[in-house]
Amino acid sequence: MKLLRYGEPGRERPGMIDADGNIRDLSGHVADIAGADISPESLKKLASVDARSLPLVEGNPRLGPCVAGTGKFICIGLNYSDHAAETGATVPSEPIIFMKATSAIVGPNDDVLIPRGSEKTDWEVELAIVIGKPAKYVSESEALDYVAGYCVAHDVSERAFQAERQGQWTKGKSCDTFGPTGPWLVTKDEVADPQNLKMWLTVNGKTMQDGSTKTMVYGVAHLVSYLSQFMSLLPGDIISTGTPPGVGLGMKPPMFLKDGDVVELGIEGLGTQKQTFKADA
């Protein structure tokens, strides 16, 4: 299934994509795409619903973040061997973990704001894992049982805030609008192999990232198991798993986003995003 949320910010309704690519309203079956609504039991019930029986959503509504009520937005750094190489970093012996503030989460096609004082706003297309049931101390062999599905995430970064302003990376990752997610939550049964998905990103029509989850250092199952050793993972939590090469920081000379730039990105089977970058007032 492809589950989504549509409507104005703060007033989104749950929906489903039918076989013809139309949005169908799910509000008669679930309150939202969040928490208990994405548990294995709830997803099983939703899978039995005939999409054609649901109300058709007319027009082209705004798409909101594909999951609501996210408690933790966990990110993995330097998790692609080829991306680590382009930044001059060594592949980490364990996953590098940092947090992105949940207040950064926006819809997949919402504008992204370049924060005041920014000179190094950068792009990163990423595969995101959405947790479907509480996970604590889970084994790698069982880890996928705790995954509701996957979505596209754009881990927008301000490199100077991230690396030149002391402390951890969080301040360069958490600016308002720096976490577009969606367009859909694609349930795991529709993703045969999360470690074999093509992914891409363009800036003003020029391809910058053209990679695959094949080059991830630590795969989905390992990450879910690993993180669950340190913290409970809860329904709606998002794990953004790292980016392939081609980020602005790795260009020679480096290239960063400016007011008016348009970024498009996508992952095979998970949909696409499109954002216009605008200077924050």
QUIBEL-V342154 format. One record per residue. N is the residue number from 1. RES is the residue in one small letter. D_FIRST is the distance of its C-alpha to the first C-alpha in whole Angstrom. Layout:
# QUIBEL-V342154
n & res & d_first
N & RES & D_FIRST
N & RES & D_FIRST
This chain:
# QUIBEL-V342154
n & res & d_first
1 & m & 0
2 & k & 4
3 & l & 6
4 & l & 10
5 & r & 13
6 & y & 16
7 & g & 20
8 & e & 23
9 & p & 23
10 & g & 23
11 & r & 22
12 & e & 19
13 & r & 16
14 & p & 13
15 & g & 10
16 & m & 7
17 & i & 7
18 & d & 9
19 & a & 10
20 & d & 13
21 & g & 11
22 & n & 13
23 & i & 12
24 & r & 12
25 & d & 14
26 & l & 12
27 & s & 16
28 & g & 17
29 & h & 14
30 & v & 14
31 & a & 17
32 & d & 15
33 & i & 12
34 & a & 15
35 & g & 17
36 & a & 17
37 & d & 13
38 & i & 11
39 & s & 14
40 & p & 13
41 & e & 14
42 & s & 12
43 & l & 9
44 & k & 10
45 & k & 11
46 & l & 9
47 & a & 7
48 & s & 10
49 & v & 10
50 & d & 11
51 & a & 10
52 & r & 13
53 & s & 15
54 & l & 14
55 & p & 17
56 & l & 16
57 & v & 17
58 & e & 20
59 & g & 21
60 & n & 20
61 & p & 19
62 & r & 20
63 & l & 16
64 & g & 17
65 & p & 16
66 & c & 13
67 & v & 14
68 & a & 17
69 & g & 20
70 & t & 20
71 & g & 23
72 & k & 23
73 & f & 23
74 & i & 24
75 & c & 25
76 & i & 26
77 & g & 29
78 & l & 30
79 & n & 28
80 & y & 28
81 & s & 31
82 & d & 32
83 & h & 31
84 & a & 34
85 & a & 36
86 & e & 36
87 & t & 37
88 & g & 39
89 & a & 38
90 & t & 38
91 & v & 35
92 & p & 35
93 & s & 35
94 & e & 33
95 & p & 30
96 & i & 31
97 & i & 29
98 & f & 30
99 & m & 28
100 & k & 27
101 & a & 28
102 & t & 25
103 & s & 27
104 & a & 26
105 & i & 22
106 & v & 21
107 & g & 19
108 & p & 18
109 & n & 21
110 & d & 23
111 & d & 27
112 & v & 28
113 & l & 31
114 & i & 34
115 & p & 36
116 & r & 39
117 & g & 41
118 & s & 39
119 & e & 40
120 & k & 37
121 & t & 34
122 & d & 31
123 & w & 28
124 & e & 26
125 & v & 22
126 & e & 20
127 & l & 17
128 & a & 16
129 & i & 15
130 & v & 14
131 & i & 15
132 & g & 14
133 & k & 17
134 & p & 21
135 & a & 22
136 & k & 26
137 & y & 28
138 & v & 25
139 & s & 26
140 & e & 24
141 & s & 24
142 & e & 22
143 & a & 20
144 & l & 17
145 & d & 17
146 & y & 17
147 & v & 14
148 & a & 11
149 & g & 9
150 & y & 11
151 & c & 12
152 & v & 15
153 & a & 18
154 & h & 21
155 & d & 24
156 & v & 27
157 & s & 30
158 & e & 34
159 & r & 36
160 & a & 39
161 & f & 38
162 & q & 36
163 & a & 39
164 & e & 42
165 & r & 42
166 & q & 43
167 & g & 41
168 & q & 37
169 & w & 34
170 & t & 33
171 & k & 35
172 & g & 34
173 & k & 30
174 & s & 30
175 & c & 31
176 & d & 29
177 & t & 26
178 & f & 26
179 & g & 23
180 & p & 20
181 & t & 17
182 & g & 13
183 & p & 13
184 & w & 9
185 & l & 8
186 & v & 6
187 & t & 6
188 & k & 9
189 & d & 8
190 & e & 7
191 & v & 10
192 & a & 13
193 & d & 16
194 & p & 15
195 & q & 19
196 & n & 19
197 & l & 17
198 & k & 20
199 & m & 20
200 & w & 22
201 & l & 24
202 & t & 27
203 & v & 30
204 & n & 31
205 & g & 30
206 & k & 31
207 & t & 29
208 & m & 30
209 & q & 27
210 & d & 26
211 & g & 25
212 & s & 22
213 & t & 21
214 & k & 23
215 & t & 26
216 & m & 25
217 & v & 28
218 & y & 26
219 & g & 22
220 & v & 19
221 & a & 21
222 & h & 24
223 & l & 23
224 & v & 22
225 & s & 24
226 & y & 27
227 & l & 26
228 & s & 26
229 & q & 30
230 & f & 31
231 & m & 28
232 & s & 26
233 & l & 22
234 & l & 21
235 & p & 17
236 & g & 16
237 & d & 19
238 & i & 18
239 & i & 20
240 & s & 20
241 & t & 22
242 & g & 24
243 & t & 25
244 & p & 26
245 & p & 30
246 & g & 31
247 & v & 31
248 & g & 34
249 & l & 36
250 & g & 36
251 & m & 38
252 & k & 41
253 & p & 42
254 & p & 39
255 & m & 37
256 & f & 36
257 & l & 34
258 & k & 36
259 & d & 36
260 & g & 34
261 & d & 32
262 & v & 29
263 & v & 26
264 & e & 23
265 & l & 21
266 & g & 18
267 & i & 16
268 & e & 15
269 & g & 11
270 & l & 11
271 & g & 13
272 & t & 16
273 & q & 18
274 & k & 22
275 & q & 25
276 & t & 28
277 & f & 30
278 & k & 33
279 & a & 36
280 & d & 36
281 & a & 39
